[in-house]
Amino acid sequence: MLIIDAHEDIAYNALTVGRDIRTSVYETRLREEREGVNLGEDGTGGIAMSGLPELRRGGFGMVVIQQRP
């Protein structure tokens, strides 16, 4: 089965927030906590994300990224 995600903010996380999408979400959250990164009001990183390891594990074959104006 080929899974296609037509709404994924992986580019936003990479380009705007500066996250390395090649690492897992777990590793990214640990790094942000260690570095004191607070991207949300609750201090948990705030902005949802996915990483390539999770997408591969989930069987995603394609991610469509919408360019925002």
Long-range contacts (C-beta under 8 A, 24 or more apart in sequence): 1-59, 2-61, 2-62, 3-58, 3-59, 3-60, 3-61, 3-62, 4-60, 4-61, 4-62, 4-63, 4-64, 5-55, 5-60, 5-62, 5-63, 5-64, 6-64, 7-64, 7-66, 8-50, 8-63, 8-64, 8-65, 9-47, 9-48, 9-49, 10-49, 10-50, 10-55, 10-63, 10-65, 11-65, 12-47, 13-47, 13-49, 17-47, 17-49, 19-49, 21-49, 21-50, 21-51, 21-52, 22-51, 22-52, 22-53, 23-51, 23-53, 24-51, 24-53, 24-54, 25-49, 25-50, 25-51, 25-54, 27-51
